[in-house]
């Protein structure tokens, strides 16, 4: 987080909109602000975002010089550490909920410290159960010897958070032909919008389904090819 300079996009790619002196800070001051921004809270999305107003993305309105009211949304900052790396720069680590705009967090932290700020650099190190330490570079994948499987996360593990239902081979064959009657034989969904998996007799994921309709019933979202 760069202190003392604000931009219209809230990051370093934007146009400077304001500057302000940076007060003398110490570890105690930045720790107090980190605690203040930890927990459930409401955050106003930025104008430079993909959210839409009357079908038009906000960033397109922002590029026309328009600023429209945005409704605050509930987010959660599960963990936030701030480290004073220079008089005008903070290094940070944040674990946050879906829907959090880290650019907004950076700007809000700056104001809480008595100045303005923008996000200078961001590196995502985890998404859900996926960690950067387990990632593979494109070069590493290309270098995989012919005939050897790519070192990727199996689909079943990647989607482990969803309920999974085994299906008979006959039903799976009909599902692959677009006949969704086989889904009526599965346990009913517990709520609207629920996502689940359909497994073949070997335990492999063959389809992703979700509940829909006024009386929730399963519908096919995606068929997966045989591995």
Secondary structure, DSSP 4 states (H G I P E B T S, - for coil): -EESEEETTSBTTS-EEEE-PPPP--HHHHHHHHHHT-EEEEEEPPSSSS-EETTEEHHHHHHTT------EEEEEEEEEEEEEEETTEEEEEEEE-TT--HHHHHHHHHHHTTS-EEB------EETTEEGGG---HHHHHTSPTTSPP----HHHHTTTSEEEE--HHHHHHHHTT-GGGGGGSPPPSSTT-EEEEE-TTS-EEEEEEEETTTTEEEEEEE----
